[in-house]
Amino acid sequence: MTQTHLQERTGIATLGGNPITLLGPEIKVGDQAPDFKVNKDLMTEVRLADYAGKVKLISVVPSVDTGTCDAQTRRFNVEADKLGDDVVILTISVDLPFAQSRFCGAAGIDKVVTLSDYKNRSFGQAYGVLIKEIQLDQRAIFIVDANDTVRYVEYLTEMSHHPDYEAALEALRALV
């Protein structure tokens, strides 16, 4: 899939107040979760099917090296401890796996699975969060049930804002 053929969505999100273009479809509650291919490390690719049978909270961040992304990842890491084995929290960014690993080590992130969309932006394109202008993924939250149906979606309208943690966690708890 090439970016020139992707749906472009404008007028819905900003970066520092400046308009950005999101590439890919808008995912809605009730949709079948699109497949994607991301990297767990430089050589290991994973797909949605690798988390089959689990409820998935997908926390999308532009870069783990920013304050809001750091806080978002730490918050979900704390919550992951309370959710049980039927739930996986995936944090997806375009950061290289090296940077994600360094961040997790320094921040004590050990419950959230960090995945990198750096290689082909498969996740960003499939979930409509790839920012055309800077090739990072826009902040968003997706909750996908054990049957891969999308049950919760939050696209942030301003990249620097925090997601609604409580609403996402409430939707997640309703599935487990």
Accessible surface in RSA format (square Angstrom, percent):
REM  Atomic radii and reference values for relative SASA: ProtOr
REM  Chains: A
REM  Algorithm: Lee & Richards
REM  Probe-radius: 1.40
REM  Slices: 20
REM RES _ NUM      All-atoms   Total-Side   Main-Chain    Non-polar    All polar
REM                ABS   REL    ABS   REL    ABS   REL    ABS   REL    ABS   REL
RES MET A   1   171.23  88.7  93.04  61.6  78.19 186.2 105.75  89.9  65.48  86.8
RES THR A   2    79.78  56.7  73.21  74.2   6.57  15.7  77.04 103.5   2.74   4.1
RES GLN A   3    59.55  33.3  52.82  38.6   6.72  16.0  21.32  45.4  38.23  29.0
RES THR A   4   122.43  87.1  87.86  89.1  34.57  82.4  88.46 118.8  33.97  51.3
RES HIS A   5   155.74  85.1 122.18  84.9  33.56  85.9  93.14  96.0  62.60  72.8
RES LEU A   6    19.02  10.6   8.14   5.8  10.88  27.4   9.67   6.8   9.35  25.2
RES GLN A   7   101.02  56.5  84.63  61.9  16.39  39.0  43.14  91.8  57.88  43.9
RES GLU A   8    86.78  49.8  60.19  45.5  26.59  63.3  20.88  40.4  65.91  53.8
RES ARG A   9    21.21   8.9  17.12   8.7   4.09   9.7  17.93  24.5   3.28   2.0
RES THR A  10    92.60  65.9  72.52  73.5  20.08  47.9  39.93  53.6  52.67  79.6
RES GLY A  11    72.84  89.8   0.00   N/A  72.84  89.8  38.64 106.0  34.20  76.6
RES ILE A  12    79.26  45.1  65.58  48.9  13.67  33.0  73.94  53.2   5.32  14.4
RES ALA A  13     4.49   4.1   1.04   1.6   3.44   7.8   1.94   2.7   2.55   6.8
RES THR A  14    38.77  27.6  38.77  39.3   0.00   0.0  32.42  43.5   6.35   9.6
RES LEU A  15    60.67  33.8  59.26  42.4   1.41   3.6  59.26  41.6   1.41   3.8
RES GLY A  16    62.58  77.2   0.00   N/A  62.58  77.2  38.32 105.1  24.27  54.4
RES GLY A  17    55.42  68.3   0.00   N/A  55.42  68.3  30.96  85.0  24.46  54.8
RES ASN A  18    96.96  66.9  96.91  93.7   0.05   0.1  20.75  49.9  76.21  73.7
RES PRO A  19   104.48  76.1  88.91  81.0  15.57  56.6  88.97  73.5  15.51  96.4
RES ILE A  20     8.59   4.9   6.13   4.6   2.45   5.9   7.57   5.5   1.02   2.8
RES THR A  21    14.15  10.1  14.15  14.3   0.00   0.0   0.06   0.1  14.09  21.3
RES LEU A  22     1.41   0.8   1.41   1.0   0.00   0.0   1.41   1.0   0.00   0.0
RES LEU A  23     1.90   1.1   1.90   1.4   0.00   0.0   1.90   1.3   0.00   0.0
RES GLY A  24     0.18   0.2   0.00   N/A   0.18   0.2   0.18   0.5   0.00   0.0
RES PRO A  25    54.92  40.0  54.88  50.0   0.03   0.1  54.92  45.3   0.00   0.0
RES GLU A  26    84.26  48.4  70.78  53.5  13.48  32.1   8.50  16.4  75.76  61.9
RES ILE A  27     8.48   4.8   7.15   5.3   1.33   3.2   7.15   5.2   1.33   3.6
RES LYS A  28   116.13  56.7 113.23  69.5   2.91   6.9  86.46  77.8  29.67  31.6
RES VAL A  29    93.26  61.4  69.51  62.9  23.75  57.2  69.51  60.4  23.75  64.4
RES GLY A  30    49.15  60.6   0.00   N/A  49.15  60.6  24.70  67.8  24.45  54.8
RES ASP A  31    53.61  37.6  47.79  47.6   5.82  13.8  14.63  34.4  38.98  38.9
RES GLN A  32   118.25  66.1 100.89  73.7  17.36  41.3  57.63 122.7  60.61  46.0
RES ALA A  33     7.84   7.2   0.00   0.0   7.84  17.8   0.00   0.0   7.84  20.8
RES PRO A  34    34.26  25.0  23.07  21.0  11.19  40.7  34.26  28.3   0.00   0.0
RES ASP A  35    70.56  49.4  53.43  53.2  17.13  40.5  37.05  87.2  33.50  33.4
RES PHE A  36     2.09   1.0   0.00   0.0   2.09   5.4   2.09   1.3   0.00   0.0
RES LYS A  37    70.60  34.4  67.88  41.7   2.72   6.5  16.97  15.3  53.63  57.1
RES VAL A  38     2.00   1.3   0.00   0.0   2.00   4.8   2.00   1.7   0.00   0.0
RES ASN A  39     2.40   1.7   2.40   2.3   0.00   0.0   0.00   0.0   2.40   2.3
RES LYS A  40   104.03  50.7  88.40  54.2  15.63  37.2  51.55  46.4  52.48  55.9
RES ASP A  41    66.41  46.5  66.41  66.1   0.00   0.0  33.05  77.8  33.36  33.3
RES LEU A  42    64.22  35.8  59.68  42.7   4.54  11.4  59.68  41.9   4.54  12.2
RES MET A  43   169.04  87.5 145.70  96.4  23.34  55.6 120.94 102.8  48.10  63.7
RES THR A  44    61.54  43.8  57.12  57.9   4.42  10.5  40.72  54.7  20.82  31.5
RES GLU A  45    71.35  41.0  47.67  36.1  23.68  56.4  16.97  32.8  54.39  44.4
RES VAL A  46    12.31   8.1  12.11  11.0   0.20   0.5  12.31  10.7   0.00   0.0
RES ARG A  47    99.90  41.9  99.90  50.9   0.00   0.0  40.32  55.1  59.58  36.1
RES LEU A  48     8.37   4.7   8.37   6.0   0.00   0.0   8.37   5.9   0.00   0.0
RES ALA A  49    71.96  66.2  57.93  89.4  14.04  31.9  60.60  85.3  11.37  30.1
RES ASP A  50    88.29  61.8  55.79  55.5  32.49  76.8  15.66  36.9  72.63  72.4
RES TYR A  51    20.25   9.5  18.40  10.5   1.85   4.8  19.43  14.6   0.82   1.0
RES ALA A  52    69.79  64.2  47.65  73.5  22.14  50.4  48.27  68.0  21.52  57.0
RES GLY A  53    53.87  66.4   0.00   N/A  53.87  66.4  30.69  84.2  23.18  51.9
RES LYS A  54    73.89  36.0  73.87  45.3   0.01   0.0  48.95  44.1  24.93  26.6
RES VAL A  55     8.13   5.3   8.02   7.3   0.11   0.3   8.02   7.0   0.11   0.3
RES LYS A  56     0.00   0.0   0.00   0.0   0.00   0.0   0.00   0.0   0.00   0.0
RES LEU A  57     0.00   0.0   0.00   0.0   0.00   0.0   0.00   0.0   0.00   0.0
RES ILE A  58     0.00   0.0   0.00   0.0   0.00   0.0   0.00   0.0   0.00   0.0
RES SER A  59     0.00   0.0   0.00   0.0   0.00   0.0   0.00   0.0   0.00   0.0
RES VAL A  60     0.00   0.0   0.00   0.0   0.00   0.0   0.00   0.0   0.00   0.0
RES VAL A  61     0.00   0.0   0.00   0.0   0.00   0.0   0.00   0.0   0.00   0.0
RES PRO A  62     5.01   3.6   4.95   4.5   0.06   0.2   4.95   4.1   0.06   0.4
RES SER A  63    19.60  16.6  19.60  26.2   0.00   0.0  12.55  26.7   7.04   9.9
RES VAL A  64     1.57   1.0   0.07   0.1   1.50   3.6   0.07   0.1   1.50   4.1
RES ASP A  65    84.47  59.2  51.89  51.6  32.58  77.0  31.39  73.9  53.07  52.9
RES THR A  66    63.76  45.3  56.33  57.1   7.43  17.7  62.58  84.1   1.18   1.8
RES GLY A  67    61.13  75.4   0.00   N/A  61.13  75.4  41.52 113.9  19.61  43.9
RES THR A  68    24.65  17.5  20.27  20.5   4.38  10.4   2.81   3.8  21.85  33.0
RES CYS A  69     0.20   0.2   0.20   0.2   0.00   0.0   0.00   0.0   0.20   0.2
RES ASP A  70    35.79  25.1  35.79  35.6   0.00   0.0   8.40  19.8  27.39  27.3
RES ALA A  71    39.34  36.2  33.72  52.0   5.62  12.8  36.48  51.4   2.86   7.6
RES GLN A  72     0.00   0.0   0.00   0.0   0.00   0.0   0.00   0.0   0.00   0.0
RES THR A  73     0.00   0.0   0.00   0.0   0.00   0.0   0.00   0.0   0.00   0.0
RES ARG A  74   103.75  43.6 102.86  52.4   0.89   2.1  38.56  52.7  65.19  39.5
RES ARG A  75    72.05  30.2  66.96  34.1   5.08  12.1  32.40  44.3  39.65  24.0
RES PHE A  76     0.02   0.0   0.02   0.0   0.00   0.0   0.02   0.0   0.00   0.0
RES ASN A  77    16.80  11.6  15.87  15.3   0.94   2.3   0.11   0.3  16.69  16.1
RES VAL A  78    87.56  57.6  80.51  72.9   7.05  17.0  86.56  75.2   1.00   2.7
RES GLU A  79    11.14   6.4  11.14   8.4   0.00   0.0   0.00   0.0  11.14   9.1
RES ALA A  80    19.36  17.8   7.19  11.1  12.16  27.7   7.96  11.2  11.39  30.2
RES ASP A  81   100.89  70.7  71.62  71.3  29.28  69.2  15.91  37.5  84.98  84.8
RES LYS A  82   140.52  68.6 102.40  62.8  38.12  90.8  80.54  72.5  59.97  63.9
RES LEU A  83    18.81  10.5   5.81   4.2  13.01  32.7   9.15   6.4   9.66  26.0
RES GLY A  84    48.41  59.7   0.00   N/A  48.41  59.7  37.43 102.7  10.98  24.6
RES ASP A  85   127.04  89.0 114.72 114.2  12.32  29.1  37.17  87.5  89.87  89.6
RES ASP A  86    97.66  68.4  96.47  96.0   1.19   2.8  17.26  40.6  80.41  80.2
RES VAL A  87    16.91  11.1   1.12   1.0  15.79  38.0   1.12   1.0  15.79  42.8
RES VAL A  88    17.41  11.5  14.79  13.4   2.62   6.3  17.41  15.1   0.00   0.0
RES ILE A  89     3.26   1.9   0.91   0.7   2.35   5.7   0.91   0.7   2.35   6.4
RES LEU A  90     0.00   0.0   0.00   0.0   0.00   0.0   0.00   0.0   0.00   0.0
RES THR A  91     0.12   0.1   0.12   0.1   0.00   0.0   0.12   0.2   0.00   0.0
RES ILE A  92     0.00   0.0   0.00   0.0   0.00   0.0   0.00   0.0   0.00   0.0
RES SER A  93     0.00   0.0   0.00   0.0   0.00   0.0   0.00   0.0   0.00   0.0
RES VAL A  94    14.06   9.3   7.81   7.1   6.26  15.1   8.32   7.2   5.74  15.6
RES ASP A  95    19.97  14.0  12.30  12.2   7.67  18.1   7.14  16.8  12.83  12.8
RES LEU A  96    87.50  48.7  84.49  60.4   3.01   7.6  84.49  59.3   3.01   8.1
RES PRO A  97     8.84   6.4   5.01   4.6   3.82  13.9   6.02   5.0   2.82  17.5
RES PHE A  98   130.24  65.2 122.59  75.9   7.65  19.9 125.84  76.3   4.40  12.6
RES ALA A  99    21.73  20.0  18.73  28.9   2.99   6.8  21.35  30.1   0.38   1.0
RES GLN A 100     2.64   1.5   2.64   1.9   0.00   0.0   1.40   3.0   1.24   0.9
RES SER A 101    76.49  64.6  63.88  85.3  12.61  29.0  31.53  67.1  44.96  63.0
RES ARG A 102   134.68  56.5 120.96  61.7  13.72  32.7  82.54 112.8  52.14  31.6
RES PHE A 103    11.70   5.9  10.82   6.7   0.87   2.3  11.70   7.1   0.00   0.0
RES CYS A 104    18.45  14.0  17.06  19.0   1.39   3.3  12.85  32.6   5.60   6.0
RES GLY A 105    63.55  78.4   0.00   N/A  63.55  78.4  40.17 110.2  23.39  52.4
RES ALA A 106    92.28  84.8  47.19  72.8  45.09 102.6  59.31  83.5  32.97  87.3
RES ALA A 107    17.51  16.1   1.23   1.9  16.28  37.0   4.62   6.5  12.89  34.1
RES GLY A 108    49.18  60.6   0.00   N/A  49.18  60.6  36.40  99.9  12.78  28.6
RES ILE A 109    12.93   7.4   1.17   0.9  11.77  28.4   1.17   0.8  11.77  31.9
RES ASP A 110   105.62  74.0  70.81  70.5  34.81  82.3  38.22  90.0  67.40  67.2
RES LYS A 111    91.23  44.5  70.23  43.1  21.00  50.0  36.29  32.7  54.93  58.5
RES VAL A 112    11.78   7.8   0.00   0.0  11.78  28.4   0.00   0.0  11.78  32.0
RES VAL A 113    37.15  24.4  33.05  29.9   4.10   9.9  37.15  32.3   0.00   0.0
RES THR A 114    21.00  14.9  14.16  14.4   6.84  16.3   0.00   0.0  21.00  31.7
RES LEU A 115     0.00   0.0   0.00   0.0   0.00   0.0   0.00   0.0   0.00   0.0
RES SER A 116     0.00   0.0   0.00   0.0   0.00   0.0   0.00   0.0   0.00   0.0
RES ASP A 117     1.55   1.1   0.08   0.1   1.46   3.5   1.46   3.4   0.08   0.1
RES TYR A 118    46.00  21.5  39.97  22.7   6.03  15.7  32.31  24.3  13.69  16.9
RES LYS A 119   104.18  50.8  75.99  46.6  28.19  67.1  52.64  47.4  51.54  54.9
RES ASN A 120    68.55  47.3  53.14  51.4  15.40  37.1  36.99  89.0  31.56  30.5
RES ARG A 121    48.38  20.3  48.38  24.7   0.00   0.0   7.37  10.1  41.01  24.9
RES SER A 122    26.95  22.8  19.24  25.7   7.71  17.8  13.50  28.7  13.45  18.8
RES PHE A 123     0.00   0.0   0.00   0.0   0.00   0.0   0.00   0.0   0.00   0.0
RES GLY A 124     0.00   0.0   0.00   N/A   0.00   0.0   0.00   0.0   0.00   0.0
RES GLN A 125    12.64   7.1  12.20   8.9   0.43   1.0   1.97   4.2  10.67   8.1
RES ALA A 126    18.43  16.9  12.09  18.7   6.34  14.4  17.49  24.6   0.94   2.5
RES TYR A 127     0.00   0.0   0.00   0.0   0.00   0.0   0.00   0.0   0.00   0.0
RES GLY A 128     0.00   0.0   0.00   N/A   0.00   0.0   0.00   0.0   0.00   0.0
RES VAL A 129     0.00   0.0   0.00   0.0   0.00   0.0   0.00   0.0   0.00   0.0
RES LEU A 130     0.00   0.0   0.00   0.0   0.00   0.0   0.00   0.0   0.00   0.0
RES ILE A 131     0.00   0.0   0.00   0.0   0.00   0.0   0.00   0.0   0.00   0.0
RES LYS A 132    95.70  46.7  86.11  52.8   9.58  22.8  52.40  47.2  43.29  46.1
RES GLU A 133    96.97  55.7  61.19  46.3  35.78  85.2  55.71 107.8  41.26  33.7
RES ILE A 134    71.33  40.6  50.06  37.3  21.27  51.3  56.66  40.8  14.67  39.8
RES GLN A 135    50.48  28.2  50.17  36.7   0.31   0.7  39.55  84.2  10.94   8.3
RES LEU A 136    52.13  29.0  52.13  37.3   0.00   0.0  52.13  36.6   0.00   0.0
RES ASP A 137     0.00   0.0   0.00   0.0   0.00   0.0   0.00   0.0   0.00   0.0
RES GLN A 138     0.08   0.0   0.08   0.1   0.00   0.0   0.08   0.2   0.00   0.0
RES ARG A 139     4.77   2.0   4.77   2.4   0.00   0.0   0.00   0.0   4.77   2.9
RES ALA A 140     0.00   0.0   0.00   0.0   0.00   0.0   0.00   0.0   0.00   0.0
RES ILE A 141     0.00   0.0   0.00   0.0   0.00   0.0   0.00   0.0   0.00   0.0
RES PHE A 142     0.00   0.0   0.00   0.0   0.00   0.0   0.00   0.0   0.00   0.0
RES ILE A 143     0.00   0.0   0.00   0.0   0.00   0.0   0.00   0.0   0.00   0.0
RES VAL A 144     0.00   0.0   0.00   0.0   0.00   0.0   0.00   0.0   0.00   0.0
RES ASP A 145    13.27   9.3  13.27  13.2   0.00   0.0   7.30  17.2   5.97   6.0
RES ALA A 146    40.93  37.6  31.43  48.5   9.49  21.6  31.43  44.3   9.49  25.1
RES ASN A 147   120.43  83.0 103.98 100.5  16.45  39.6  27.51  66.2  92.92  89.8
RES ASP A 148    26.86  18.8  26.86  26.7   0.00   0.0   2.28   5.4  24.58  24.5
RES THR A 149    23.50  16.7  23.50  23.8   0.00   0.0   8.90  12.0  14.60  22.1
RES VAL A 150     0.00   0.0   0.00   0.0   0.00   0.0   0.00   0.0   0.00   0.0
RES ARG A 151   108.11  45.4  91.91  46.9  16.21  38.6  17.41  23.8  90.70  55.0
RES TYR A 152    34.13  15.9  33.50  19.1   0.63   1.6  29.02  21.8   5.11   6.3
RES VAL A 153    34.66  22.8  11.09  10.0  23.57  56.8  11.09   9.6  23.57  63.9
RES GLU A 154    36.14  20.7  32.23  24.4   3.91   9.3  20.34  39.3  15.80  12.9
RES TYR A 155    41.51  19.4  24.83  14.1  16.69  43.4  24.83  18.7  16.69  20.6
RES LEU A 156    12.83   7.1  10.12   7.2   2.71   6.8  11.30   7.9   1.53   4.1
RES THR A 157    91.88  65.3  87.22  88.4   4.66  11.1  63.24  84.9  28.64  43.3
RES GLU A 158    18.29  10.5  18.29  13.8   0.00   0.0  16.00  30.9   2.29   1.9
RES MET A 159    15.81   8.2  15.72  10.4   0.09   0.2  15.72  13.4   0.09   0.1
RES SER A 160    67.34  56.9  53.67  71.6  13.67  31.5  44.19  94.1  23.15  32.4
RES HIS A 161   100.27  54.8  96.90  67.3   3.38   8.6  63.33  65.3  36.94  43.0
RES HIS A 162    88.31  48.3  71.14  49.5  17.17  43.9  49.16  50.7  39.15  45.6
RES PRO A 163     5.54   4.0   0.00   0.0   5.54  20.1   0.12   0.1   5.41  33.6
RES ASP A 164    74.72  52.3  65.61  65.3   9.11  21.5  25.80  60.7  48.91  48.8
RES TYR A 165    31.05  14.5  28.57  16.3   2.49   6.5  28.11  21.1   2.94   3.6
RES GLU A 166   101.22  58.1  99.17  75.0   2.05   4.9  63.30 122.4  37.92  31.0
RES ALA A 167    36.14  33.2  26.31  40.6   9.83  22.4  32.66  46.0   3.48   9.2
RES ALA A 168     0.02   0.0   0.02   0.0   0.00   0.0   0.02   0.0   0.00   0.0
RES LEU A 169     0.13   0.1   0.13   0.1   0.00   0.0   0.13   0.1   0.00   0.0
RES GLU A 170   124.10  71.2 121.59  92.0   2.51   6.0  37.51  72.5  86.59  70.7
RES ALA A 171    24.44  22.5  13.84  21.4  10.61  24.1  22.16  31.2   2.28   6.0
RES LEU A 172     0.00   0.0   0.00   0.0   0.00   0.0   0.00   0.0   0.00   0.0
RES ARG A 173   110.43  46.4 100.70  51.3   9.73  23.2  52.35  71.5  58.08  35.2
RES ALA A 174    87.73  80.7  44.76  69.1  42.97  97.8  58.26  82.0  29.47  78.1
RES LEU A 175    60.49  33.7  32.79  23.5  27.70  69.6  37.63  26.4  22.86  61.5
RES VAL A 176    85.94  56.6  22.60  20.5  63.34 152.6  56.46  49.1  29.48  80.0
END  Absolute sums over single chains surface
CHAIN  1 A     7882.3       5990.6       1891.7       4452.7       3429.6
END  Absolute sums over all chains
TOTAL          7882.3       5990.6       1891.7       4452.7       3429.6
